[in-house]
Amino acid sequence: MGEVASHGRTVVFVSHNMSAIANFCPRSIWMERGRVREIGRTNEIVAHYLADGGSDTGALEFTAENAPGSDHIKLYALRMRSSAGLSTTNFSTSEPIEVEMEYEILQPAKGLRTGLLLLGREGEIILSTKDLDSYSPEYARKPGRYVSRCTLPAHFLNAGRFYLTCNSDIPGVQMNFDVARAMAFSVEVAGDSIGGMLPSQRNGLLRMALPWTVTPAA
């Protein structure tokens, strides 16, 4: 794309991938509901876009009238909890982070699943996970209320600002809901020794310790 632009052509790049936009575009236009919301330098637009919206209380609740979903499922809540079980969006690197989605199944649908996207500060996808990762096309939840929970282990994320997107789909059939950047949360270095003498200097988005072996050279 950069090569095409270098020949004097105008390239319009439309995407929700903040990392790609930051890499390819020096200036950006933020469109919302068909209207221009902001025009400016890409790094500023990306920062404003990611900071906009997203619950900061640790709980995002919906009513029957505004619950995202389809004729198969309705989302009623997205929550984050600390190791003490408290609803919050502020965590330390040394504690696990529990995420839960509460929803209602309106009618059985084979293969229906819910999931999460974990995003970094610039919108880059860190991981994607589903509550039906071991996919069974014959599995169908009966109508009723459910809570799907996922735990990010202690020492997994480094210090920084992160975002959660929650979604539900029936693979190959339909998307039921996709709530982008539904929750923003922060992680601070506290109470761990990952990184050795200078734990706060660990680089990168992830913080977990990997197994190493040290042996004398032959």
N, C-alpha and C positions, 0 to 999 in steps of 0.2 A: 504493500500500500504506500509506503514511503517513497518507493521508486516511481510509482505512478504520479504522486504529488510533485516529485522533483521535476517532472516534465511540464509543469505548469497547469496540470489538470486539477480540478476541484474534486475532492473525495469527501463524501458524507458517510461517516461511520456511525451506525446506530447500534447501541449495545447497552446491557445492564452490567457488563463485566468491567468493573472499575479499574482493574489492573490493566486490561487491554486499552481502555480509553486513556489512561495515564501514560501508557507507553507510546501510543500512536498519535495522540491529539494534543497540540499545544494549547488550543482553545476549545471550549465546549459550550453547548447550549443544553440547558436542563429543561426538558419538556414535561409538563404535568397536566393530565386531563386535556390534552390537545392544545395547550397554551404554553408560551414561553415563560418560564419562571425566573430564569437567571442566565446571563451570558457572561463569560469571563475566562480567566486562565484556568486550565484544567485542574491543577492541584487545588485551587480554591473551590471550584465547583464540586469536585469529588468530596472534599471535606464537608461542605455544606449539605450535600446530598445524603451522605452517610450519617451526619449528625441530626438530620431532620427525622422526626417521628421516632417510633420505637419506645416502648414503655421503659421507664427507669425505676419502677417500683418493685420489680420482681414478679409482678402478676399482671397479665393482660386478660381482661374478662370481656366476654361478649354476651349479648342477650339473644333471645330467640329471634328477635326482629333483625338484628344485624350480624348474626353469626355467619362467618364464611362457610361455604360448603356447597353441596349438591343435593340431589334427591336421594343420595346414599348416606351422606355423613354431614354433620354440622360441628364446627369447632366452637367450644365454649370457653376454653381457657388455655393459656400458655403460662407456665410458672417456672421460676428458678428458685432453688433452695440451697442454703448453706449446709455445712456439715452438722449444724445444730438444728436444722429443720426450719430455719427462718427464711421468709420470703425476702429476697434482696437481689441487687445487681452488683454488689461489691464483694469480691472474693480475694482470698490470699492464694498464692501459688501452692501452699502446703495442704489445702483442703480440697476434697472432691466437690464437684458442682453437679447438683441434680436438676434435670430438666424434665418437666412433665407436661403433657397435653391431655386435656379433658375434652371429650367429644361424645357425640351421640350417633350411633348407627341407626339409620332410619329404615333401611331394608338391607337384607344380605346381599353381598357382592363378592364373588370369588376373587381372591387376590388383592382385595383392598388393603392398603397400607398407609401408615402415617410416617413422617420422617422429618429430619432437621438438616439444615445447612449451617455450618459454622463458618463465619466470615471474619477476615482480619480487618484492620483499620481502613485499608484502602479498598475493601470489598472483595479481596481475593478469597477464593474458597479454600478453607483449610481442610474440611472434611464434609462428607455427606453420609448420613446414616438413616436406615429405615427400621421400623419395628417388625418388619418381615424380611430381614436380610436373607434368612433361609427360606427362599420363596417357594410357596406351595400354591399352585394355581387352583387347587380345589378348596383351599381354606377360606372360610367365610364366617365373619363374626355375626352373631345373632343380634337383632335389634336391642338397643339398650345403651346405657351410659358406660363409658370406659375411660381409663386413664392409662396412657402409655408413658413409661418413664425410661430415661436414659441418664447414665452417670458418666461425667468426664472425670477421670481419675485425678487424684492429687499429683502435682508436679507435671501435669500434662501440658498446660498452657503457660507461656511466659508472661511477664508483666505486659499489660497493654489494654487497648480498647477492642472489644469484639462485638459481633452481632449475630443474632440467630434468625433464620428464616424457617418457618414451619410450613409443612405441606402435606397433602394427601393425594394419592392417585390410585388408579387401577391400571397397572402396566399394560400399555398397548391399547387401552380403551379410552380413558379420560382422566383429566386432572380435576380433582374435587375442590381443592383450595390451595393457594400459594400465597402466604402472608409474608411479604418480603421485609426484612429487617424489623421483624416484629418486636425484638427485644435487644437492647444495647446493654452491655455489662463490662465491668472493669476488673482486671486482675492485678494485684500488687504483690511484690516480693515480700514474704513474711514467713518466718518460722521454718525455713528449709535451708539445707546446705548444698543444694544442687549448684554446681559451678565452682565448688571448692572454696578457696580463700576469698573470692569476690563474687558471691552468688548473684548479686544484682547486675553483674556485667555479662551474664549469659546472653548470647545473641540469638536472633531468630524468633519465630512465633511460638515454637514448641520448646518445652523445657525438660521433658522426661529424660531420665538417665538411661543410657543404653549400656548393655553388657560389654565390658572390655576385658581382654586378657593380656597380661604382660609376661612374656617368657624370655629367658636368655636366648640370644641368637645362636644358631648352631655354629 
